[in-house]
């Protein structure tokens, strides 16, 4: 990855945070490596989180393909203390956002926002 793309990824995550108020986000490679992250919680292993996010997307895509559902858009995991939103960002990357109850975002707004971020990352990495 070129330095300009790396810098561009950081800028995209910062814009995402500014637009949504979602503080914790990451761009991960499809093989499970962190490409760029923004304010992920301290004490976590970013590599494990990235690998699991990539795995979840792969399983969702494989399941959708088997069921003839078309291309996977987003995955929203709902937990007791918030959400994790995931979306593919082209053939090489995926985006992830951690949404806390303090964000006060509706499900539709979360999916819309993560979709926009995914398209921006895909465009940056394709160009």
Residue pairs with C-beta under 8 A, 6 or more apart in sequence:
1 35
5 124
5 125
6 35
6 36
8 124
9 27
9 35
9 36
9 121
9 124
10 36
10 38
12 27
12 117
12 120
12 121
12 124
13 25
13 26
13 27
13 36
13 37
13 38
13 117
14 38
16 22
16 25
16 38
16 97
16 113
16 117
17 23
17 25
17 38
17 39
19 113
20 97
20 103
20 105
20 109
20 113
21 103
21 105
22 97
22 98
22 99
22 103
22 105
22 113
23 38
23 39
23 98
24 38
24 39
24 40
24 41
24 97
24 98
24 100
25 37
25 38
25 39
25 95
25 96
25 97
25 98
25 117
26 34
26 35
26 36
26 37
26 38
26 40
26 46
26 49
26 50
26 53
26 95
26 96
27 34
27 35
27 36
27 37
27 89
27 93
27 94
27 95
27 96
27 121
28 34
28 35
28 50
28 53
28 54
28 93
28 94
28 95
28 96
29 35
29 50
29 54
29 92
29 93
29 94
30 54
30 57
30 58
30 88
30 91
30 92
30 93
30 94
31 54
32 47
32 50
32 51
32 52
32 53
32 54
32 55
33 47
33 50
33 51
34 46
34 47
34 49
34 50
35 93
37 46
40 46
40 49
40 98
41 98
49 96
50 96
53 84
53 86
53 94
53 96
54 94
56 75
56 77
56 86
57 72
57 75
57 86
57 87
57 88
57 94
60 72
60 75
61 71
61 72
61 88
63 69
64 70
64 71
64 72
72 88
73 87
73 111
73 115
74 85
74 86
74 87
74 111
74 114
74 115
74 118
75 85
75 86
75 87
76 83
76 84
76 85
76 86
76 107
76 110
76 111
77 83
77 84
77 85
77 86
81 100
81 101
82 98
82 99
82 100
82 101
82 103
83 98
83 99
83 107
83 110
84 96
84 97
84 98
84 99
85 96
85 97
85 99
85 110
85 111
85 113
85 114
86 94
86 95
86 96
86 114
87 94
87 95
87 114
87 115
87 117
87 118
88 94
88 118
89 95
89 117
89 118
89 119
89 121
89 122
89 125
90 121
90 122
90 125
90 126
92 125
93 121
93 122
93 125
94 118
95 114
95 117
95 118
95 121
97 110
97 113
97 114
97 117
99 105
99 110
105 113
